[in-house]
Amino acid sequence: MKTLPEIRERVDLTPYNTLAIAASARYFARITHREQVGATLAWADEKNLPVLIVGGGSNLVFRTDIDGLVVHMALAGRHWRDISIEAATLVLGAGENWHDAVLYAARSGYRGIENLALIPGTCGAAPVQNIGAYGVELADTLVCATVLDRSTGKQITLSAEACNFAYRDSLFKQQPERYLILDVHLRLSRSRPFQLGYGELAAYFGDTPVAKLNAEDVAEAVMAVRRRKLPDPQRLPNAGSFFKNPVVSQEVFEQLQSRFSDLVAYPLPHDQGVKLAAGWLIEQCGWKGYRNKWVGVHNRQALVLINHGDGSGEQLLALAQEIRESVQARFGVELEQEPLTQPAIH
């Protein structure tokens, strides 16, 4: 096995981003073995090339061509460790498909990540955004991650605490130039209580006793709910939720509620404020279902921006800015973009 993978030139990146935005990489390498990581980065350093790491491309907006090296992390592998009667740790390579890993865990009888079914992308990208859905975040189960510290060139293990997780945030997002995730370790349980507090999940199960449910049942419910609301990126290119749900103080929430009685919001624990539903804010500004020749807003979920056909990153970002400005003007609330805009490479 060669330590350095094949380095290709002028590679079309359309298949490597779920928004299907056309962009080209000056150089491109696909990493399938850990031994290739150091050699590939050294090759880029020798040529003084910036490096962009991609997984499933479900959280990227390409603004222009990438004048550097794009590294596609395709490290496969999944296995169990620290197995007890009650729990086990699932170790997942960075290139593993996240949704497939969720179903694998659920079908193996383990709970903890079933609410995160059908989230696109790879396992290595999951900690960057601290992916979450229906009351569950990756941080709830992640024990540690094996990473390459690019500042030292050494592989190290970062604990969940060291990952500095927050709402759609992490150390990896805060220091994008430093760490390259190689695998993630998730501690899963056979009896962890299911998180079914969100109305759509509760409605799906109706009067079914929770005791009769298993992790696969919950994953199937999450998939059904998501499919009703969210478009399949394979059919309608998108990057999932384009904006974070903004968090405001209790005082700001009460002021908004006095003006908008049907405001959709969720109080956060420990007096951390109130999370507003960004999709509701966008919909109230009239954007739901909007489209121009190239890009638009999904007609069932206003949080999702769509590439309707040959749309560029600039066109999508221009639409996002218009939406952001209209929400700010009406509600005085600033929306933060969730996908990363590239190039912002290192």
C-alpha positions as CSV (number, residue, x, y, z in Angstrom):
1,M,0.0,0.0,0.0
2,K,1.4,3.4,-1.0
3,T,1.5,5.8,1.9
4,L,0.6,8.7,-0.4
5,P,-2.7,8.3,-2.1
6,E,-3.3,9.3,-5.7
7,I,-3.2,13.0,-6.1
8,R,-5.6,14.1,-8.9
9,E,-5.8,17.5,-10.6
10,R,-8.8,19.7,-11.5
11,V,-11.4,17.5,-9.9
12,D,-15.1,18.5,-10.1
13,L,-16.4,18.9,-6.5
14,T,-20.1,18.7,-7.5
15,P,-20.4,15.1,-6.2
16,Y,-18.7,16.1,-2.9
17,N,-21.3,18.6,-1.7
18,T,-25.0,18.0,-1.1
19,L,-25.9,21.4,-2.5
20,A,-24.5,20.2,-5.9
21,I,-22.7,23.5,-6.4
22,A,-20.2,23.3,-9.2
23,A,-16.6,24.0,-8.1
24,S,-13.2,22.6,-9.0
25,A,-10.3,21.5,-6.8
26,R,-6.8,22.2,-8.1
27,Y,-5.7,19.0,-6.3
28,F,-7.7,16.2,-4.8
29,A,-6.8,13.2,-2.6
30,R,-9.0,10.4,-1.1
31,I,-7.8,9.1,2.2
32,T,-8.7,5.5,2.9
33,H,-6.0,4.6,5.5
34,R,-4.6,6.5,8.4
35,E,-1.1,6.0,7.2
36,Q,-2.0,8.3,4.2
37,V,-3.0,11.3,6.4
38,G,0.4,12.5,7.4
39,A,2.0,11.9,4.0
40,T,-0.8,13.8,2.3
41,L,-0.6,16.8,4.5
42,A,3.2,16.8,4.2
43,W,2.8,16.8,0.4
44,A,0.6,19.8,0.6
45,D,3.0,21.6,3.0
46,E,5.9,21.0,0.6
47,K,4.0,22.7,-2.1
48,N,2.7,25.4,0.2
49,L,-0.9,24.5,-0.6
50,P,-3.9,25.3,1.5
51,V,-5.9,22.2,2.5
52,L,-9.7,21.6,2.7
53,I,-11.0,18.5,4.4
54,V,-14.4,17.2,3.2
55,G,-16.5,14.2,4.2
56,G,-20.0,13.9,2.9
57,G,-20.1,17.6,2.0
58,S,-23.5,18.1,3.7
59,N,-22.4,21.2,5.5
60,L,-20.5,23.1,2.8
61,V,-21.2,26.0,0.5
62,F,-18.6,26.4,-2.2
63,R,-18.2,30.1,-3.1
64,T,-15.4,29.6,-5.7
65,D,-13.0,27.0,-7.0
66,I,-10.6,25.6,-4.4
67,D,-7.0,26.7,-5.3
68,G,-5.4,24.1,-3.1
69,L,-5.7,20.5,-2.0
70,V,-9.1,19.0,-1.2
71,V,-8.8,15.9,1.0
72,H,-11.8,13.6,1.0
73,M,-11.8,11.6,4.3
74,A,-13.0,8.1,3.6
75,L,-11.6,6.2,6.6
76,A,-14.0,3.3,7.0
77,G,-14.5,1.0,10.0
78,R,-16.9,0.4,12.9
79,H,-16.4,-1.9,15.9
80,W,-17.6,-2.3,19.5
81,R,-15.4,-2.0,22.6
82,D,-15.9,-1.8,26.4
83,I,-18.9,-4.1,26.1
84,S,-21.0,-4.7,29.3
85,I,-24.4,-6.1,29.9
86,E,-25.9,-2.6,29.8
87,A,-23.7,-0.6,27.5
88,A,-21.0,-0.5,24.8
89,T,-18.8,1.9,23.0
90,L,-19.2,2.2,19.2
91,V,-16.1,3.3,17.4
92,L,-16.7,4.8,13.9
93,G,-14.1,5.8,11.3
94,A,-14.4,9.3,10.1
95,G,-15.5,8.3,6.6
96,E,-18.4,6.1,7.8
97,N,-21.8,7.3,6.7
98,W,-23.6,8.7,9.7
99,H,-27.1,7.5,9.0
100,D,-25.9,4.0,8.3
101,A,-24.1,4.1,11.7
102,V,-27.3,5.1,13.5
103,L,-29.2,2.2,11.9
104,Y,-26.4,-0.2,12.7
105,A,-26.5,0.8,16.4
106,A,-30.3,0.7,16.6
107,R,-30.5,-2.7,15.0
108,S,-27.8,-3.9,17.4
109,G,-30.1,-3.0,20.3
110,Y,-28.3,0.1,21.5
111,R,-29.9,3.5,22.2
112,G,-28.6,7.0,22.3
113,I,-28.3,8.2,18.6
114,E,-31.6,7.0,17.1
115,N,-33.0,10.6,17.1
116,L,-30.2,11.5,14.8
117,A,-31.3,9.2,12.0
118,L,-31.2,10.5,8.4
119,I,-28.8,13.4,9.1
120,P,-26.6,13.4,6.0
121,G,-22.8,13.4,6.2
122,T,-20.0,11.3,7.7
123,C,-19.1,10.4,11.2
124,G,-16.0,12.5,11.2
125,A,-18.0,15.6,10.4
126,A,-20.6,15.0,13.1
127,P,-18.6,16.5,16.0
128,V,-17.7,19.6,14.1
129,Q,-21.3,20.9,14.2
130,N,-22.3,18.8,17.2
131,I,-25.2,17.6,15.1
132,G,-28.5,17.4,16.8
133,A,-32.2,16.7,16.3
134,Y,-35.4,16.1,18.3
135,G,-33.8,16.8,21.7
136,V,-30.6,14.9,21.2
137,E,-27.1,16.0,20.3
138,L,-23.9,14.1,19.4
139,A,-22.4,15.5,22.6
140,D,-24.8,13.4,24.7
141,T,-23.1,10.1,23.7
142,L,-19.6,11.0,22.5
143,V,-16.9,9.8,24.8
144,C,-13.9,10.9,22.8
145,A,-12.5,11.4,19.3
146,T,-9.1,10.4,17.8
147,V,-7.7,13.3,15.9
148,L,-4.5,14.5,14.2
149,D,-3.2,17.6,15.8
150,R,-1.8,19.5,12.8
151,S,0.2,21.8,15.0
152,T,2.3,18.9,16.3
153,G,1.7,16.2,13.6
154,K,0.7,13.7,16.3
155,Q,-2.5,11.6,16.8
156,I,-4.1,12.4,20.1
157,T,-7.4,11.5,21.9
158,L,-9.7,14.4,22.8
159,S,-12.3,13.8,25.5
160,A,-15.9,15.0,25.1
161,E,-15.1,17.8,27.6
162,A,-12.1,18.8,25.6
163,C,-14.2,19.0,22.4
164,N,-15.9,22.1,24.0
165,F,-19.3,21.2,22.6
166,A,-22.1,23.8,22.5
167,Y,-25.2,24.3,20.3
168,R,-24.0,23.5,16.8
169,D,-20.5,24.3,17.9
170,S,-17.3,22.6,19.0
171,L,-13.6,23.0,19.3
172,F,-13.2,21.8,15.8
173,K,-15.4,24.6,14.5
174,Q,-13.6,27.1,16.8
175,Q,-10.1,26.0,15.6
176,P,-10.7,24.7,12.1
177,E,-7.0,24.8,11.2
178,R,-5.8,22.6,13.9
179,Y,-7.6,19.2,14.2
180,L,-8.4,16.5,11.7
181,I,-10.9,13.9,13.1
182,L,-10.0,10.3,12.4
183,D,-12.6,8.4,14.5
184,V,-15.3,9.0,17.1
185,H,-16.2,6.9,20.1
186,L,-19.9,6.8,21.2
187,R,-21.1,5.3,24.5
188,L,-24.5,3.7,23.9
189,S,-26.9,1.9,26.2
190,R,-29.5,-0.8,26.0
191,S,-31.9,0.9,28.4
192,R,-31.3,4.7,28.0
193,P,-34.7,6.5,28.1
194,F,-35.9,7.5,24.7
195,Q,-36.2,11.2,23.9
196,L,-39.8,11.5,22.5
197,G,-40.7,15.0,23.8
198,Y,-40.9,16.7,20.4
199,G,-44.6,16.8,19.4
200,E,-44.1,15.2,16.0
201,L,-42.5,12.1,17.5
202,A,-45.1,11.9,20.3
203,A,-47.8,12.1,17.7
204,Y,-46.2,9.5,15.5
205,F,-46.4,6.9,18.3
206,G,-49.8,8.0,19.7
207,D,-50.8,5.7,22.6
208,T,-48.1,3.1,22.0
209,P,-46.5,2.3,25.3
210,V,-42.9,3.5,25.5
211,A,-42.0,0.1,27.0
212,K,-42.8,-1.6,23.7
213,L,-40.5,0.6,21.7
214,N,-36.9,-0.2,20.7
215,A,-34.2,2.0,19.1
216,E,-35.1,0.9,15.6
217,D,-38.7,2.0,16.1
218,V,-37.6,5.4,17.2
219,A,-35.2,5.7,14.3
220,E,-37.9,4.8,11.9
221,A,-40.2,7.4,13.4
222,V,-37.5,10.1,13.1
223,M,-37.0,9.1,9.4
224,A,-40.7,9.4,8.7
225,V,-41.0,12.8,10.3
226,R,-37.8,14.1,8.6
227,R,-39.0,12.8,5.2
228,R,-42.3,14.6,5.5
229,K,-40.5,17.9,6.1
230,L,-37.1,17.8,4.5
231,P,-36.1,17.1,0.9
232,D,-33.7,14.3,-0.1
233,P,-30.4,15.9,-1.2
234,Q,-30.1,13.2,-3.9
235,R,-33.2,14.6,-5.5
236,L,-33.3,18.2,-4.5
237,P,-29.8,19.5,-3.6
238,N,-29.6,21.1,-0.1
239,A,-27.5,21.3,3.0
240,G,-30.3,20.7,5.6
241,S,-31.0,23.5,8.0
242,F,-29.2,26.5,6.6
243,F,-29.6,28.6,9.8
244,K,-29.3,27.9,13.5
245,N,-32.2,28.4,15.7
246,P,-31.3,31.7,17.5
247,V,-31.1,31.8,21.3
248,V,-32.4,35.0,23.0
249,S,-32.7,36.1,26.6
250,Q,-36.0,35.6,28.5
251,E,-36.5,39.4,28.3
252,V,-36.2,39.5,24.5
253,F,-38.4,36.5,24.2
254,E,-41.2,38.1,26.3
255,Q,-40.9,41.3,24.2
256,L,-41.3,39.3,21.0
257,Q,-44.1,37.2,22.4
258,S,-46.0,40.4,23.3
259,R,-45.9,41.4,19.6
260,F,-46.2,37.9,18.0
261,S,-48.5,35.7,20.1
262,D,-47.9,32.6,18.0
263,L,-44.2,32.8,18.3
264,V,-42.6,29.3,18.2
265,A,-40.0,28.9,20.9
266,Y,-38.4,26.4,23.3
267,P,-37.2,27.4,26.8
268,L,-33.7,26.1,27.5
269,P,-32.7,24.5,30.8
270,H,-30.7,26.2,33.5
271,D,-31.8,29.7,32.5
272,Q,-29.8,29.6,29.3
273,G,-32.4,31.6,27.5
274,V,-35.0,30.7,24.9
275,K,-34.5,29.1,21.5
276,L,-36.6,30.5,18.7
277,A,-37.7,28.5,15.7
278,A,-35.7,30.0,12.8
279,G,-38.0,28.3,10.3
280,W,-41.0,30.0,11.8
281,L,-39.2,33.4,11.7
282,I,-38.3,32.9,8.0
283,E,-41.8,31.7,7.1
284,Q,-43.4,34.8,8.7
285,C,-41.2,36.9,6.5
286,G,-42.8,35.3,3.4
287,W,-39.8,33.2,2.2
288,K,-41.3,29.7,2.5
289,G,-41.6,28.2,-1.0
290,Y,-39.7,31.2,-2.7
291,R,-37.6,30.4,-5.7
292,N,-35.8,32.2,-8.5
293,K,-34.2,30.7,-11.6
294,W,-31.4,29.1,-9.6
295,V,-32.1,28.8,-5.9
296,G,-34.9,28.9,-3.4
297,V,-36.5,28.0,-0.1
298,H,-38.1,24.6,0.5
299,N,-41.9,24.7,0.4
300,R,-42.3,22.5,3.5
301,Q,-39.4,23.7,5.7
302,A,-38.3,27.3,5.5
303,L,-35.0,26.5,7.1
304,V,-33.8,24.6,4.0
305,L,-32.3,26.4,1.1
306,I,-32.4,24.6,-2.3
307,N,-30.2,24.6,-5.4
308,H,-32.9,24.3,-8.1
309,G,-30.5,24.0,-11.0
310,D,-26.9,25.2,-11.6
311,G,-27.1,27.7,-8.8
312,S,-23.8,29.0,-7.6
313,G,-22.5,29.5,-4.1
314,E,-22.7,33.2,-4.5
315,Q,-26.4,33.0,-5.6
316,L,-27.3,30.8,-2.6
317,L,-25.4,33.1,-0.2
318,A,-27.1,36.2,-1.7
319,L,-30.5,34.6,-1.0
320,A,-29.4,33.7,2.5
321,Q,-28.4,37.3,3.2
322,E,-31.7,38.6,2.0
323,I,-33.5,36.2,4.4
324,R,-31.2,37.2,7.2
325,E,-31.9,40.9,6.6
326,S,-35.7,40.5,6.5
327,V,-35.8,38.5,9.7
328,Q,-33.6,41.1,11.4
329,A,-35.8,43.9,10.1
330,R,-39.1,42.3,11.3
331,F,-38.0,40.6,14.6
332,G,-34.7,42.2,15.5
333,V,-33.2,38.7,15.6
334,E,-30.0,37.8,13.8
335,L,-29.8,34.4,12.1
336,E,-26.5,32.6,12.0
337,Q,-25.6,30.5,9.0
338,E,-25.0,26.8,9.8
339,P,-23.1,25.4,6.8
340,L,-19.5,26.5,6.4
341,T,-18.7,28.8,3.4
342,Q,-15.7,27.7,1.4
343,P,-13.1,28.6,0.5
344,A,-12.1,29.2,4.1
345,I,-9.2,26.8,3.8
346,H,-6.0,26.3,5.7
